[in-house]
């Protein structure tokens, strides 16, 4: 398989600035970067993403993959980032350009993702054509995975203001990406998986952000059957997880979590001790 030529234009994720603290003292602190990056395919503008800029080439590839705008990696000739122009240009190989541009671009929906994401209606249509494999998850594995992830969000610890996403195999973290919005981090992981030819069927996808319909779509688009978050869910996210067969586990912190879809796929092998006030009431 021919892989595309990629530029290497990743930016530093944080920057030093001066801020005055609660005592009135000036301190030097680090803050998260944020840059606009306009994605163009064969010079046609698709979307502008707000990003840290750490992995712009993989972000562009993952966006195109998750939106189902490009189906085959070998159809892409090159991905080039130009920060002076704030663009990432994707050049398709001759005869492999995207068809039905006007129809696809007219069907974009701006979502509630951090920094605002976009979803194309054709994306969801194609997701309904596939079915995710059934996956079983042990409660004890969830706890071990959460403990491992706690040491991964370095940019958040340094500067705040970012979300993180992880691709996991069991309790092992294969990739951890932070960005301004969780959808960008998810797309970057999708792009990296695409480049590495990695299958998602035996993986778990973790995010620090809420589980909206957009994140469920991205998880399903990567072929990953289990979605885990420390944050909450939305109604449409739950409904879409049920439709697509995604195991949805959220509000996962410490020893607590809630399974919103396919709870029968969670093996409760390590239940924590109930506090006295949570003990089931006996009937007399």
Buried (B, 14 or more C-beta within 10 A) or exposed (E): EEEBEBBEBBBEBBEEEEEEEEEEEEEEBBBBBBBEBBBBBEEEEBBBBBBBBBBBBBBBBBBBBBBBBBEEBEBBBBBBBBEEEEBBBBBBBEEBBBEEBEEBBEBBEEBEBBBBBBBBEBBBEEBEEEEBEEBEBBBBBBBBBBEBBEEBBEBBEBBEBBBBBBBBEBBEBBBBBBBBBBBBBBBBBBBBBBBEEBEBEEBBBBBBBBBBBBBBBBBBBBBBBBBBBBBBBBEEBBEBBBBBBBBBBBBBEEEEBEBBBBEEBBEEEEEEEEEEEEEEEEEE
